[in-house]
Amino acid sequence: MQIKRLLLMALSAVALQSAARDKIDLSPLAWDITLDPQAQWANDKLFTPPVTMASLPVNLPTGGWQLLDHPQKTGVHLPATVEGEMWGWNGQTYGVTGNYVGVSWFRTQVDVPANWQGKRIALQFDAVRFRAEIFVNRQLVGYDLVNSTPFEVDITPYAKVGQKNEVAVRITDPNGNFNWKDSQCYAWGAYLTNPSHGFGGITGRVHLVATDNTFIRDMFVENTPAASTVKVHIAAEGVKQATPLKLELRERGSNKVVWSRQEQMDGSEKTLTLSLPQAKLWSVEEPNLYELTAKLGNDELTQRFGFRWFEVRDVKGDRQFYLNGKRITLITAISWSFWPDNGITPSRELAYKQVRDAKQLGMNMLNFHRTIGNTDVLNAADELGLLYFEEPGGNQYPANKFDDGTAYTQFYFNYRNEKLARMIRRDRSHPSLIIYNLHNERGASPQAEDRRQMQMAHRLDPSRILTYNSCNGKNPEGLPDDHFKLHLMPGDTTFHNIGWWDNHHAGGPGVYHDYIYKGKDDYLRFSDNKGEIVYWGEEGAIGTPPRLQLIRDEILRSGRTNNWEAADYLAWYDAYDNFLRTRGFSKAFPCVDSLTRQMGNVAYYYQGRVMENVHISNTVDAYAINGWESMKLENHSGVVDNYRNLKGDAQLIARYNRPLYLSVKLTHKVLAVGDTTTTDVYIVNRKDIHGPAMLQLTARDAQGKVLSRMKKRVKVSGGVVYGENLMTGWKVRIPCAGYVSIEAQLQQHGRTAATGDDKIYAVAMNATGIDGVCAVADTTGVLAAYLDAQGVKTVNYHRGRPQADLMIVGAFEPTQFGSGYSDILEWVYSGHTLVIVDNPVRWADLLCDKEVMDYRGEKALGRSWYGGNFFCRSHPIFEGLPTDCVFNWEYQCFAAYNRRRIGLRDMSGEVLVGCVSDHRKEVYSALSEIPAGRGRILITTLDIPACLKGTEAYTKKVDLDGMNESMNTFNTQGMNKADAVGRQLLLNMLRYASQHKQ
């Protein structure tokens, strides 16, 4: 039945084509994959286009064609890779160990229709990786190694018309990465090649195409500054005399011709102008598309495009982006183009899902980052309305010296230039594509060959911005000119060294932090550089896990359990699920998805608030999240997972990308009751609200009670002033615990023109209920100083059995390792509680040594694009603090990347705060309660000591047997107000300890 279905699909494809240009899609046919691990390839001579077929070696399957009669995989549909079909071919699946490097064969059979007799017959490949040697009926007919780009092979002399034909493609996968790095050229024998993703196979669709000998090779629709006018460039082959050329323009999806012209094609190239004054322009909001059909003799080709113009304008000294005459601020994210299953190419469904995700987040652009783009994704962006920025990926400059002279240097330049040229020819008619960039974070000034490459690219498509490098800012010391800013503007062949300022801050802070907004003109990603385009090109990597439950469900539904990442995701899910069910967290997080989605919200909230900063600055022109998709090994900072599931709640980002709202900015979002925050208000205004208005601010508690209110008359500029400060300096003292809302309304002409709000979390500092004497073991004296200031009775511990009701350990080294007696633990066994808030790894070693804790090592939590997250469940130690939650901005004192971030492999204690790190398939403890005899131990890795460090923690020290003891009170001046959460957690732990003493 499967063979019959595939045959019907192939025959249907033939029947649907016109007689002039027939096409059969070979992608849904049944392909075999055969590995050829004995094949020789490592020291091959390599060839860049154009290739003379007669000069090529003919590499047959090892042992002969009969090797292909025993494939490892059958019934495969394209696109397909070895890694997508046979990951772990060698019995290894961990990390990248299941990757296949070397030669594989992809083979199918196709019936060539009898009515193709006398036609030119070609195989058209969307993409392969890396090198493809194409055989038709066991004869070598084609060769290409410009990976991930389209190419065509003329097979007219080799195709058997009216018969079944065998197509076999010998793929060589010599190297490749499974991460983001494209900064080093890869070696293939004596050659250097572009770095690219390490998936080997046919990575796009394959078509068999029949035309007359005179046919249209390519058609490029070039946009112009007059948005309703385009230039049409037509390239043809086989034109030996003047041939009729007919052009017809239709709105996409309509048969109605809205423009037509009769021409003559009297050579291989022709350019003409198409003007449609009534054209519906293409934009992000209204992605109107047109289809231009060119008929040359009996051949016919249709090109889809949109009328639009993207440019940079200088408005009163401020360089700004404009689309169709309207200012636009670009909000984007960098995508490395990893995908499920085959790893390198999306299904059409996922391509559209990617674009819908971005639009759901309120973004207007995405970047093909360190890798070439994908046609299906651009098609989706064209249709749904999303802009794109594209890099060829791996477009590096080779090493200066080669073992055998300059021939290899020329090979590399030919290779990289051909890849860039193919990318541009393939993608230049897409209205969604607006910027080409050659390199990401290249640390060298452009060489002569780089300039020649830029000029070549600009000749192929003069209608787009072309930049040499992403990430420039200031040049390294010693470089007199702004070489890193080298760029070409649409329609301008002049190289510019200033005017394009792109800077990267790839790492993130881990969570939204109060320092992100300090006051007017003093906030993260503010800029007053009006003389250049300001492009924050990679920003704020905060790693969070993928939507593991959704991915697991999809893998099990599809049955695709053998691809390059499936086993990892299934194991990853199982680890999280087991922890939630067996360690007491199922009430707080009923399923794995409830946990991972809340973790995603940590990054979403941060990114939304920084995007808000970009909008209110009114000078920043573009902001790029680092990054878009996560994959199994790294890049966990992606805001979607590899299956393009949104990692968190879209509204957390989308609300800050709205075209009109009031931005309420607070200098402190977390503080203690009685503390004061300062409120500033801006308008984000892409709706041209302008003129006098009344601004009203209201502070409300969680029950809606009004705590404070103020009004102020303001004036809104409107126009191209997209972000504007309306008011600064409203100080609000917070009198109550919990969440407080600051709400803003803008009244104009008797109606509400815009609204906005923000939240505060206030902690009621509470040291009551800590009874008895607390022994303090802490060489810094900070703990004792703080507890003394809170009225807790303390005694400094030095050695021996504690003479106290409870005990807290800070910076203090444990002793008495080995078998036998422990003063402190014997004291715990008798019914006391020990609280450990510093040096947790050494104390865990002691507890393990004494068989009190099943401790199996620690894990430093990842940062930035690896990332790690904390989460907690209900327990008395969280009294007055958020609970049953992931640590978000309320817990910035612990979750921030500049704080201590360690997880313990605690296999026996009652975990109260769990934590995860990067793609490790386990969950750790950041706070555990461990029974010990009649007593208990609380041990935490959370950075409580950092929450206690003021500018003057204590003013006098007394040395007692080499230990500093604080004698004065604790001073909280100069402390981060958000550290109140950490200080209260400390007090809660001590209260809990004192309430459980025997």
N, C-alpha and C positions, 0 to 999 in steps of 0.2 A: 504493500500500500504506500509506503514511504517513497519508493522509487517511482511509482505511478504518479503520486502527487507532485514530485519534483519535475517529472517530465511534462506534466500538464502546465506547470508554472512556466517552464522554459518555452513551450509552444505558445502559450498565451502571450508571453513577452514578445515573441516574433510577430504574432498576429496584430498586436497593437501598434506596431511601427509602420511608418509610411514606407512606400516602395523606394523613396530616394535615400533615406538614411535609416537603415534597420539596426536594431540594437538588441542583444540578448544579455541579460544580467546573469553572470555566472556565479554570483555570490550565494544564492539560495540552493545551488546544486550541491550534491554530496561530494565533499572533498576528503581525501585520505591524507593523513600526516604520517610520514615515516622518518624516524631519526637515522642519521648516518654518522654515528660518532667516530667511525674510523676514517672519515674523509679528511683529506689534507687541505688546509686552507690558511694556516697561520702565516705562511711566507709567500702567499700569492702575489703576483704582479697585479696591481689595481689600475682601473681605467676610468677616467671621467669622460662625460659626453663632450663631443660626439665620438661614438665608438665605431670602429671598423670591425664588422663581425668576422671577417676573414682572419683578422689578427688575433682573435681570442682563442685561448685554450678551451677544449671541450671537456668539461668535468662531468663524467657519468657517475651514476650511483656506485658506491664501493661494491665490487663483486658483480656488477652488471645490473641491468634493468630489473632483474628478478627480485632485487631487494625491495622494490616498491610493491611487490605482490604480497608482502607481509607487513602491512602498516600497523603502527601502534594505535592509531585512532582512525575511525571511519565515520562517515556521515556528518562531517564538520561543515558548518556554514561560515562564510566570510562576513566580516573580518575575523581573523583567527590568528592566534599565536601559540607557539609551543608552550609558553608559560601559562596561557589561559586554558589549555587542554590537558597538559601533562606536567603540571608543577610537581616536583618531587619525583621526576623520572628516575632519579638515582637512589630513591628510597629515603631522601632527606627532605624535610619540609620546613625546618626552622629558619626564620629570617629570610636570607637570600640563598640558602644552600640548595634549594630545589630548582634554581635557575639552570637553563640549558645554554651552553655556549658551543657554537659549532654549526654543522650543516644539518639541515632538515629538508625534506621534500614535501611539497603540497601538490596533490594530483587530482584531476577530475576528468570527466569526459563530457563532450558537448556535441550535439548534432548541428552541423552547419547546413542551413537550408539550401536546397537545390537552386532556388531562384537567386542565389547570391553569385551565380556564375558570371564572371566578367567584372565583378565589383572589386574595389579595394577593400581588403579585410584587415582589421587591426584589433589587437588586444589593448584595451585601455585600463591601466591600473591607477586607482586613486592613490595608493601608497603601499609600500612594502618596508620592512626593516629586517636586515640592513641591506645586504646585497641580494639581488635577484638575478638568476640565470634562467631564462625562459626557454622551455623546450615544447615544440608542437610536433606531435607524432614522432617524438624521440629525436628531433633535430633541433640544434641550438638556433634560436631565432632572435633572442634579445638578451640584453645585459644592462643592469642599472644598479648603482649603489648610492644614489643621492636620496637617502632614506627619507621616508615620510612625505614624499612629494609625488605628484602625478607624472606619469610618463606613458608613452604609447609605443607599441611594437607592431610594425607592419608584417603580417604573416601571410600575405596574399600568395606567395609562391609555395607555401607549405600546407595551407589549409586544404582539406579534401571536401569539396562541395558536395552536398547531398549525402554525406557519410558522417559517421561518428568520429570525432577527433579527440585525441588525448592531449591534455594540457598539463605539463609538469613544471613546477617552479622550484628551482634549487635555491633555498634561502641560506645565507650565511649570517649568523649572529655572532660577531667577534668580540663584543664587549657591551658596555652599557651601564647605566646607573638606575637605582631604585630609590633615589632621593632627589633633592633639588639641585645638586651641584652640576654646573655645566662650565666650570671655570678652567678646567684643564683639558687639553686635547688628549684624545685617546690614541694609543698606539695600535696599529695593525701591521705587524711585521715591521718593515722599514718606514711605513707611512704613518702620518698623523691624520686623524679623522675627527669630525665634530663629535663631541659627547652628546648622547641622546639616551632615552629610556631603554632599558635592557630587555626588551621584548622582541623576539624574533618570529616573523611570519608575514603573512599578507594582511596588512593592517588597514586596508580599505576595500571598497568594492572593486570588482573586475567586470568589465563589459567587453563583449565581442561586437564590433561595429562594422557595418558594411556601407560604403558610400561609392558614388561615382568617383572617377579619377580627379574631377574638379570638385572641390569641396571647401567649406569654410573651416579653417583651422581654429580661429579664435575670434571673439568679439569682446571688446572692452568698452564699457560705457563710463566715460570720465565726467565727473561733476565739475561744475565751474562756479565762479563767484555769483553769477546770475543763476540762482538756484533752480529756476524752471528751464534752464538751458543746459544741455549736455553735449559732449563730443563723443561720437561713435567711431571707434577704431575697429576695422575689420581686416583680418588676415586670412588669406586663402591660399590654396595650393592647386596646381594644375590649370591655372588660368593662362591659356595660350592665345586667346583673342578676347576682344570685348564681349563680356557676358552679362546678360540682364541681371540686375540686382534689385530686389524688391524688399522694402522694409515696411513693417506694420507694427504699430504700437497699441497695446491694450492695457487697460487696468488689470492688475492681477485678478484672476478668477472670472474675467468677463470676456465674452467673444466680440464685444463691440470695439471696432478699430477707432482710436481717437487721433491717430496721426499715421500718415503713410507717405511713401516717396518711392519713385522709380529712378534707379540709377544704372550706370554701367560700371562693371568691374573690369578694368583693363590692365591690372597688374596684381601683384601679390598683396598689396596693402592699400587701404582706402580710409580716409577720415572725412567725416561730414558732421555738420551741426544739426542738432535736433532741439527745437524750441517749442515749448508747450506752455503758453502764458497761463492757461487755466489749470496747470498741473497741481495735483494735491501733493504737497511736500511730505517727505518722509521725516519723521521725528520719533523721539522716544515715546511720546504720548500718542501719536498718530502715525503708525508705521505703514504708510501708504506705499504700495509697490506697483511697479509696471513691468510688463514683459515685452521686450523688443524681439521680433522675429525677422531674421534675414533669410531671404530665399535667393540662392545663387544657382542659376541653372536648375538642376533637379535636386540640389541639396538645400537643407533647411536647418537653421540653428537658432535657438531662442536663448536670450540672455535676460535675466531678471535684474532689476536695479531700482533705485529710488532717487527722486529729485531732492537734493539737499546740498547744503554747503556748510562745512565746518572750518572755522578760522580763528585766528587771534586778532583782537582789536585793541588799540590803545585808547582808553577812555579817560581823559584828563590825567594822563600819566600813569594810569593803571592798566597793565596788560591783562586781558580777560579772554576766556573762551566764548565763542558764539556759535550757535547752531541755527541756521536759517534766520540770522539777524537777531536772535534772542540770546541773552547771556545764559551760560550754563556752567555750573560747578560740577565737576566729575567726581562721582563717588564709586569706587571700584574695589576690586580685590585681585590678588595675583593667583593665577591658577596654573599649576604645573602639568595639568592634563594627564593625570592618572585616572584610570577608570576601572570598574569591576570587570570580571571575567578575563578578557584578553589583555587588559592592563593599559592599553594605549589608545583605544578608539571607543567612543561611546556608541551605544545603540541610538537610533533616532529618538526613542522615547526619553532616554537620559539626556540627550542633547537639549531637548525642549524643556525637560525638568530643570536643567541647569539655569536656563534663561528665566523660567518662571520663578525659580528661587530668588534670583537677584532682584527681580521686579517686586516680589513679595516683601523683600527687605527695604524697598524704596531706593535701591541703587539704580544707577543709570549706565553703568559700564562694568565690564570685566576685562582682565588682561590674560592673554596667552603669554605665560611667563616662563622664560628659559626653555621654551619648547615651541615648535611650530603649531599653528592653530589647526582647527578641524572644520571641514566644510559644513557638516551637519549642524554644528554649533552656530556657525555664522548664518546659516539658513534660518535657524530658529531665532537668532537675534534680529535678522532682517524682518521676520514675520511678526514677532512679538514686541519689538521696539526696545533694543538694548545696544549700546555702543560697545565697540571692542578696540583694544590696543594689542598689537601683535609683535612678537619677537620670533626670529627663525630658530632660536635656541642654539647654544653651543657655538656661536659665531665668533670664536676666539681668534686671536692672532697666534700663529704657531711659534714654536721655539726658534731662536735665531739660528741655531746650528743643527744641521742634519748630518747623519753619518756619511752619506754618499752625495753630498752636494745639493745644489739648488733645485734639482728636478723634483725633489719631494716637496720643497716649498711651493713650487708652482702647482703641483698636484693639489695641495691643500687649498690654495687660493681658488683654483678652478672649481674644486668641490664646494667650498662654502659659498662662492658666488653663484654657482648654478642652483644651489638650494634656495638662496634668497630670491633669485630671479624667478624660480618656479613658484615659490610662495606668493610673490607679488602678482604674477600672471594669473594664478588660480583665484586670488582673493580680491583683486582690485575693483571689481564691480559691485561688491557688497556694500550697501549704504551704511551698514552698522559699523564698518571698519573705518577708523578715523586717524589712527597714529601707527606708524611703524617705528620700532626701536631695534637697534642692532645688537646691543649688549646690555647685560644687567650687571652693574657694579664692577665693570672692568676698571682695573687700577692703573691703566696706562693711557697716555695721551694717544690720539689717533695718529697712525702712520700714513704714509702716502697711499699704500694699498687700501687702507680704510676709507680714505677720501674718494678714491676711485670707485670703491664699492658703493659708497653713498651716492655718488653721481650716477652710477649705473642704475641703482634702484630708483632714483628720482626721475630718470628718463623713462623708465618703465611705467611709473605712476607719479606724475608731477602734481597730483591733486591733493596729496596728503602731507601732513607733517611727518618729517623723518628726523629722528634723533640718534646721535651716535651712542649715547650711554644713558642708562637709567641709574641714577645716583651720582650727582656731581657736587652741587653746592659749591663750596670753595675748593679751589685747586690745592693739591699738596704743596707744601712749602717749596719754593724754588722754581715753580712753574709760573712764568710771568703772565701768560694769557689764560683765559678761561677755556682751556682745551676740552675739558670734560663736558662743557655745555654745547659742544658743536651740534648744530642742527640746520635743517633746511625747511623752509616754509612753503606752503602750496604756491605753485606758479613762480617760484623764485629760486634761481640756481645759485644764489649767493650764500656762501657758508657764513653762519652767524656764530659768534663765540659768547655772546651774552643775550639775555632775554628769556632763557629757559633754565629755571633753577629747580633741580630735582634732588631731594635729599631723603635718606632712609634712616629710620629708627626701627630696625627689624624686631628687636626684642620688646616685649611688653612688661608691664608692672605686675602681672598676675591677677589683678582685680582693680576695679575702679578705686582710686585713692584720692583723698581730699586735696593732695597737692596738685591735682589735675586742673583745678580752678582756684587761683589765689586772689584774683581781682581783675578789674578792667585792664586789658592789655597785658595781663600777667597770667597766662594760662597755657596749657599744653597745646602746641601746634598753632599758636598765634604767629602771625607774620605781618610786618608792615612794608614788605619788599614789593612795592607797587610797580617797579620798573621791569619786573620779569614775571613770567608765568611761574607761580609757586606750586610745586607739585610734590606733596609728601608721598613718595613712591612705594614705601614698604613700612607699615606702621603697626606696632602694638601686638606682636604675636603673644597670644595667651592660649596655651594648649589645653584642650578638653577632649574627653573620649568621644568616639562616634556613637551614633544611635544603635548600639549593639543589638538591641532586641529587634528593631526593624530590619536590620541587616540579616540577623539570624533567620527571621521569618521568611525573608526573600530568598535566601540561599536554600532553605528547606523546601520552599514552594517550587523553586526552579530546578532543584536537584543538581545544581552546579557546585558540587562539593570538592572538585579536583582542580579548581583554578588557583591562581597564584596567591590568593589571600583568604579563601574560604575557611580553611582549617584554623587559621589564626583567629578569625572573627568568632568562630564557634567556640573555641577554647576560651577566648576573652570573655564572651558572654557567660559561659558556664562559671568562670571564676567569680564574676560579680554576682550572679544569681545565687550561687552557693553561699557567698558571704552574707547577702541580705537575709536569706532564709535561716541560716544557722547561727548568726551572731547577733540576732535581736533587732535588726533594722527593717524588717518587713512592714511594720506599722508606719514608720517614717517614709519608707519608699516601697510601696506595694509591688513594684516590678522594676526590672533593670532600667526600663525606659524612663521611669519617673526620676531615677537618679541621674542618668546621663543627660537628660533634657535640662535639668536644673544646673548641671555643670556647664552645659552649653550657654545657659543664661548668664553665667559669670562673664564670659567673653562678650556676649551680645550687649550686655549693659555697658561695659567699658567702651566698646566700639561705638555704640550709639551716642554716648556722651562726648566722645572725642569728635565724631562727625558733627555734633552740635557745635563744638568749639570752632571747627572749620567754617561752618555756616555763619556764625556770628562775627567772625573776623572780617568778612567781606573782602579780604585780599587773597586768601588762599583759593587756588583754582582747581586743585585736584587732591584727592585723598585715597590711598590704596591700603586696604587691610592686608596684613601679612598673616594668613593668606585665605584662599577660597576653599579648596577641598583638602581634607585629610586623607592619608593613606595608612596602611598598616604599620609602616616602619618609622615614619616621622611626619613632619608638617601637621602635627595635631592642632596647630593653631587655625586650621581651616574652619570657616563658619558653617560649612556643610561637610558631611562625611563623604567617603568615596562613592557611595551610592546616591549621592546628591540629596540626602535627607537633611533638612535644616536641623542644626544641632540644638537650637533653642527656640524660644518664642519669637517669631518674626517681628512682632510689634515693638519689642525692646529696641530694635534698630530702626524700624520703619517710622516710628513716631518722631524720630529726630531728622528724618529726611523729608518730612512733609513740606509742602511749598509755603505754608503759612502757619506760624505758631509763635507764642511767646516763650522765650528761653529763660527759665528761672535758674540762676546760677548761685550756688551757696558756697561760701568759703569753708564751711564745716558741715558735713552731712551726718557725722557721728560725733557725739559729745555726751557729757554728763549733764544731768538735770541741773539747771542753774547757769549753765554755760550759755554763751551768746554766739550766734552765727550772723554773718553779713550776707544780705541778699542783693544781687544785681539782676536787672532784667534787660533782655535784648529782644528784638523782633527778628525772626527769620521770615523774609518777605519776598517771595517770588511771585506774588499776586498784585504787586503795585498798590498796596494800601498806602495812602499818603495823606498828609495834612494833620491838623490838630486832633488830639484825642485825649481821653481820660484813662489813666492807668490806675487800677485798683489792685492792691495786694492784701491777702488774707491768710493768716496762720490759723490752722485748725488742728485739734487733737484727733486721736483715732476715733472718737465718738462724734466728731463733727462740731464740737464746741469751738467757737471763735476765741482765739487767744489774743490776737492782735490784728489790727487793720490799718491801712494807710491808703491815701489817694494822691495822685500827682498828675498835673497836666503835662503832656508830652507832645512832641511833633515828630511825625514819621516822614522820612524822605521819599521812600518808594523808588520807582524807576529801576535802575540797575544797582541800587544800594540794597543788596540782598540780605545783609546782616547789619544791625544797627543797635547801639546801646541806647536804651530809653531811660534808665535810672540806675544809680549806684548808691550803695551805702545804707540800706535799710537794715538796722540791727534788730535782731529778734532774740530775746532771752527765752529759753525753753524752760517752762516751769513744771513739766510733767514727763513721766517716763513713757517709753514706747515711741510709736511713729507719730510724727507731726507733719502735716502737709502745708506747703507754702503755695498758694494758688494765685494766679495772675489773670486779670481780665483787661482787655483793651476795648473801651467803649468809644464808638464814633457814630455820629448821626443817629443817636438813639438806639443803636443796636450793638451787639457784641461782635467786634471785628476779628478778634483773635484771643486765644486763651493759652495757658500753659501752667505747669506745676512741677514741683519737686518735693522730695521727702527727706525728712531728718529722722535719725534714730537716736533717742536719748536714753541714757542709762542712769537709773537711780542708784548711785553708789551706796552700797549697804554693807556695813561691817558688823551688823548686829548678829547675835546668836553664836559668835565664835567664843565659846566658853573655855575656861581653863588656861593653862600655860602652854605656849607653843615653843618648842625647841627649834632654833634656826641654825642650819648648817650652811653657811654661805660666806666665802672668803671676801666677797666684794662689799658686804655690809648693806647692800641696797635693799635686800628683802627685809631685814630687820628694821631699817629706817622707814620703809613704807608701812610695815605692819604696826610699828610704834605710832606712826602718824594716824593710823586708823583706830587706835585704842586697843589693839590686840596685845595681850600680855605675852612678852617674848623672853626667852633666855637663850643665849648663844651656846651652841653645841660645839664641842671640840673633840671629845673621845668618850669611850665607855658607854654604859647604858644610859639612854636619855632620861633625864629627870624632868619629865613634862607629860602633859596630857595628850599632846599631838606633836608632830614634828614635820617640818618642811625642809627640803633640801634644795639649795641653789647651786652655786659654783663650789662644789665640794666633792673631793675624790673619795669613792668608797674604799673600804679596807676590809681585811679579814677574809680574803678570798681563800678557797680551798675547803676541804672537809673540816667539820668542827663548828665551833661556837661563833656566833655573830651577835655582838651587843645589840645592835639596832634591830635585827630580825627577831631575836628572842623577845625584845620589848614589844615588837609588832605581834608576835604569836600570843602574847598575854592579853591582847585585846585593844591595842592601840592602832592608830592610823598614821601611816607615813605618806607624805605628799612630796613627790619628786618633780620639780619644775625646771631643772637645769641638769646638764651633763647626763642626759637620759640614756645614752648608749652605754656608758660605763656602768651605770646603775642597773641597766638591763643585763649586762654581763654578770654582775654580782648575783642578781636574782636568778639567773639561769644557772650559775655556778652552784648556788645553794638549793637548786631544784624547787624554787618557788614559782618560777615563770618558765613556760616552754617558749623560749626566745630563740629565734633562728636567724638573727642578723637584722641589719637596718638597711633602708633604701633612701638615699637622698632623692627627694622629689624633683622632677624635671622642671625646667624653666623655659620660658619663651615658646618656641615651636614644638618642644617636647611636652612640657607642662605637667602639672600635677594639681589635684584638688582635694579639699577637706570637706567632710560632711558629718553631721551629728544627729543624735536621736534624743528623745525626751529623757531627762534625768534631773534630779534635784540640783546638780551642779550648774545647770543652765537657767536657774531661777532668775527672772528679769532679763533674760537674753533670748535672742531668736533660737528656736530649736526645731528639730525635725527638718533640717534644711542643709543645703550646700552652703559653704562659706562664701558669701558674696560681699558686696561693699560694706555691709554691716560688720563683717569680720575682717576688714582690711588689715587690721593689726596682725593677723596671723597669715592670711592668704597671700599677702604681697610677696613678690619674688625677692625682695631685699631682706626678708626675715628668715630665721632658721626654719627649714622645711625638711623634716625627716619623718619617715614612717618606720615603725618597728614591726617585725614579723612575730607578733604575739599570738601564739596558737592556743593559749589557755585562759587568758583573762577575759573579762567582760569589756568589750570595746565600746567606748562611748563616743569617740570621734574616730571615724575611719578616714583613710586617704588612699589615693591612687596616684600612679605615676606613669607617664607616657603610655606605651603600649604593653606594659608588663601585665601578665595575666594573673594578677593577684591583688588583694586589697590589704592594706597595712593598718596599723593602729597609730593614732596620734594622741590618744588618751585612753588609758585602760584602768579598770579597777580589778585588782588581783587579790583574792582571798588568801590569807596566810594565818593559819590557826584560828584564833578568836578575833584576829585583827584583819587589817586590809592595807593595801598599798595602792595609791593613785600615782600613776606615772604618765607624764605627758611630754611630747616633743614640741608642743606648741610654744612659740617664742614669747613666753610670759616675761622673761627677764628684759626683753627689749621694750616691753610696755611700761617698765618701771624706771627707765633712764631719763631723768630730768637733767636740766643744766647744772643743778647743784643737788645731787641726791643726798649728800650729807656733807657736813662742813668740818667735822672733827673725827679723827680716827685714833683708836688706842690699840696698840699692838699687844696681843695676848698670845704668848708662845708662837709668834710668827703669824698670827691671824689678825687681820684688821677687823675691828668692831666699830660699828657706827654708834655714836653717842648722842647725836642730834636728830632733829626731826626731818622727815622726808619733804622735799620741795618739789611740787609738780609744775612750777613755772617753766615754760619753754617746752613742755611735753606736747606730743601730738595728741590732740583731743580725742581722736578716734581710738587711742590706746585705752580709753576708759573701759571698753569691752574686755580687754585682756586683764585689766586690774580687777574688774568685778568677777571675772571667772576665777581668779586666784582667791578672792574672798569667799566665793561660793564653795570652792574646794575645801577651804579650811573650815567653813561652817559645817559642811557635810561631814568632815573628819571629826569635828568636835561633837557632833550629834551622834556619832557611832562609836564613841569611846566606851569601853567596858567599865 
